[in-house]
């Protein structure tokens, strides 16, 4: 069933094997805690998508974030 406004769902491909990364996986790669990842997403510094009640990060968004050389977690 499509939304009333005709919007379509968009498919995302994320991790190395085409899946989206979990917050725990992102935290491990950045060497920070999961709370820090949630804060980065909330501040809009790290792109993410919400899948039901979970936050997932595309590999491209993580690469963009790290390429900017962000610090000050």
N, C-alpha and C positions, 0 to 999 in steps of 0.2 A: 504494500500500500504506500503510495507516494503522499508527501505532504500536500496540503490544499493549495499552496502557492506554486506547485509544480517543481519545487527544488529537487535535485537529484543527489543521491549519495555519491561521494567521491571516494575512490579506492586509493589507498596509500601503500607504497612499498617502502620499507624502512631499513632494517638491519642487513647484515652481510648476506643473509639467506632470503631477503625479501620481506622480513617481518619487522614490525615496529619494536623498538627497544623499550623495556620496562624501566621504571624509575630506578630500580635497584641496579640494573645493568649500566645505566647512565652514570649513576653515583660511583660505581666501581671504576668505570673508565676515567672519570674525572678525579678519582681519589677523594671523594667527599661523602658525606652522609646523605641519606635519601631526603632528609628535611631540607638540605641545601638545594637539591634538585627541584623540589616543590616550590621553594622560594624563587628560584631562577625562572621557573615557568610562570609563577604568579606575577612577577615583575615584568614579564614579557621579554626577558633577555634570552630565553631559550624557547624555541618554537616547540609546540606539542599539540597533540590531538587527544580528545577525550573519547574513549571507547567505553560506552556504558558508564560505569563508575570508576574507570581506571584512566590514568594518564599514560600516554605512550609518546615516544619521541622518534621521529624519523632520523635515520642515519645522516641524511643531508643536513638536517637542522643541528645535530650535534657537531658535525664537521664545520658548519658555518660558525657556530659559537666558539669552538676551539681555535679556528683560524683567526678570529678577531683578537685572540690573545687576552681574553677576559681574565681578570683576576679579582681578588677581593671577595672571595666566597664568604 
